[in-house]
Amino acid sequence: MTGRSNGKVWDMDKLRVYIGWDSREDIAYQVAKQSLEKHATIPVEVIPIKLDDLVDQGLYTRDIDPLASTEFTYSRFLVPHLAGYEGWAIFVDCDFLFFGDVAELQQYMDPAKAVMVVQHDYTPKETTKMDGVPQSAYPRKNWSSFMLMNCGHPSTQQLTPELVNRETGAYLHRLQWAQDDEIGALPTGWNWLEGWYDKPAEGFPQAVHHTRGGPWFKEWQNVDYAAEWLAEAAEYEAKA
């Protein structure tokens, strides 16, 4: 079974995963994609969210925001539109390393929910992140960095290109486009914030989020799971 949106045809039998892509962090995207696909036991289609492509298609018209930490700060909310407002899709930041199987997420696909997220109670300790980008604190911080989105839900269907280009970052990232009872909870392991959560006594989180800064930066190579990230990157580069 196939679907079509904006001229793109996709296999509806595959779980669509949209990963934010930033021109400064291509290797982060590649590692996130490779590690996700490596552990997946169901068919997945991984799609990069590239800002220039969305601009060229006329889907993204926002002015440049000097406070935006990535090129996909706002474009992530176009995922339901890109998915044709049908089925379920994942959005994930590029600074993730996967150890879990996204097939497990199928059990959380509650049709009553517009979006499923890890509902962090998180206040960053640092004033800067990544390559010197200012770190900001706000309600529901990092909830939108990993979203399992019910693209056909009435609240999610509100995320039209017009709304995404018009609304404030606070409205979008605090998920104010959905009612509180339409926001479901995922286990912490699916958006495990490095430097915030304690490492599990055994095993690995399903998805490690290097939100402060990742091992692709020289000054961030002593973070948790850096060795695993670097090994994944080396494997990718050996195949490239």
N, C-alpha and C positions, 0 to 999 in steps of 0.2 A: 504494500500500500504506500502510495506516495502523496505528498502535498506540495503546494507551490506558494511562494511568497516573494514579491519583488523580483520575479524572474528566476528565483532559485528553486530547484526541485530537491526535496529531501525524502529520505526513507522514513516513513512514520513508525517503522518497527525498530528504529534506532533511538536511543536516548540522546537528545541533542544537548551538547555541552558547549556553552559559549565562554571562552576564556578571554579576559581583557588582554590586549596586546599594546605594548608601549615601545616606541622606537628605541628607547634607551635600555630596554630590558628584554630583547628578543630571546636570550638564552633562558631567562626565567620562564617565559611562555613555553619554550620547547621542553624544558624539564617538567613543567606542570602537565603538559599534554602527554609526554611520554610516560610519566609515572602513572597518570590516570588510566591510560590505555593498557598499560602493562598489567594492572590489577583488575581490570574490568572483565567480568564473566558474561556480560551481555553486550550486544552490539552498541557502539556509541559513535556519534558523529561529532567530532571536535571542530569548532568553528572559531577563528580568531575575530575579536571585535576590533577592527582597525579604523581609527578615526578618519583618516583620509578617505577611505572607501565610503564611509557614511556621509561625509561632506560631499563627495563627488555625486552620490545618489540623491542629494538634497534632503537626506533624512536628519542631518545634524547641522543646525544653524546657530548654535549658541556662540556668543562671544567668548574669547579666550579668558579663562578665569585664572588669575595669577596664583590663587590659593589652591587650585586643583593639583593634587599630588601625582596624578597619572593622566594619560590621554583618554582613559576610559572612565574617569570619575563620574560623568553623567551619562555617557552613551550606554552603560550597562542596562539602563532602564528601557532601552529599545528592544531588549530581548523578546518580550511578548510579541511585538510587532514583527521582528525578524522571523519569529516562529509561526507567523500567520494566525496568532491568537488561538492556537489549537494545541492540545496536549500539554505535556510537562516538559520543561527545559531547565537546565542548570545554568546559572551564571557563577563564575568564580574568578577572583583576581588571579593575576599571573604569578604572584609570589607564593604559590602553594607547592607542596610536595606531597604526593598521594601515597599512602600505604594501604588504604582500604579499597573495597570493591563497591563502585557506585551502584551495583545491582541491589545492594542493601537499602538504598534510598527508596526503592519501589514501595516498601512497607509504609512509608510516610506520605504517600500521595493521597491525601485526604481531599476528596472533591469539595468539601465545605471550606477548605482553606485556599486563600489566594496565593500565599507564599509560605514556605517553611524555611526557617533560619535557626542558627545557634543564637540564643538570646543572651548574649554576653552582658554581664554587669562589669563594664570595663572603663577604666580611666587611665589613659596612657601615662607612664612615668616620665617619658622623655619629652623634650620640647621640640625636637626635630626627629625626622625619620628618613629612611632611604638616603638619597644623596643631598642631605641638607634641607629637604623640604620641611616646612613647619608642621609640627604635629598639633592637631586640634582635638578638643574634647567636646562631645555633644551627646545628647540622649540617644540610645540605641547605636552607639559607636560600634562599627565593624559588623553590624547585623547584615548589611548589604554586600559584604565581601564574598559571601557564599549564599546564594539564594536558589532554592528549589521552587520554581515558579509554575503555578497552574495557569497556563497562558490563556485558557478559555474562561476563566473565572470573571464574573462581571467587574469586580474591582480591578483586576489585572488588565482587563480590556481598556481601562481608562488611560493606560500608559501609551497613548498615541504619540507620534513624533511631535505633534503640536504641543502637547502637554509637557513632554520631556524637554523641549526647547524653551518652554515658557516658565516652568515652575522653578522655585528656589531649590538649592541643594538640600536645605533642611527638610523641605517637604518630601523630596525624593528619598533621601537616605534614611530618614526616620520612618519610612514606609507609611506615611500619612495618607497615601492613596488607597490603603486598605483599612478596614475596621480592625480594632484590636483583636477581636475574637476570630478574625480571618487570618491572623498571623500565627502559624503553628511553630512548634519547637522541635529542633533537631538535637541529637546528642552532641555534647561539647566536642567530641573527637572529630567531627566533620568540619570544624573551623577552630582548630587548636592553636591559640595565639602564643607563638614562641615568645618567651620572656614574661608571660603573664600566668599561664597555667603551669603547674608542676608536671614533670614528666611522669608517665605511668610507671608503676613498679615493674611491669613486664609488658612486652609487646610495644606496639606503636599506636599513636592516634591515627584515625583514618585519613586525616588531611592536616598537615602541618602548615600553618600560615606564618611566614616570616614577615610579619607586618612592620616590625621596627626597621628592618634592613636584612637582606639576604646574603648568602655566601658568594653571590656573583659580584659583590662589592668587597674589595680587599679588607676593608676595615670591619667587615661583618662575617668573618670566617671562623669565629669562635662561638657562634650561637648554637643552640640545641639543634641536632640533626644536620649540622653543616657537613659532616663526613658523608652522610647518606646523599645529601643534595649534590655534593661535588662528584661522588661516584656516578650518580645519574647523569650529570652534565658530561662527564668524561665518556660515558657510554654513548650518549647522543652524538658528541663530537666525533667519536670514532666511526660512527655510521654515516655522518654527514658528508 
